[in-house]
């Protein structure tokens, strides 16, 4: 019998939230809704600053928008 404690449940919730938030960013990019994708990616990056996915998404979104300066700034945050 595997009984999860409260810490395990919180970790599972965070992982689920992380994955669903990132999928929303990707689907917005695919639909070419770059303003929504950028807003979601900024929120994601603030919530998960140590995770490179949000910064990478922001760099990519700004590259598509031809805002190369911002794209470079977000790429630098990846490092």
Buried (B, 14 or more C-beta within 10 A) or exposed (E): EEEEEEEEEEEEEEEEEBEEBBEBBBEBBEEEEBEBBBBBBBBBBEEBEEEBBBBBBBBBBBBBEEBEEBBEBBBEBEE
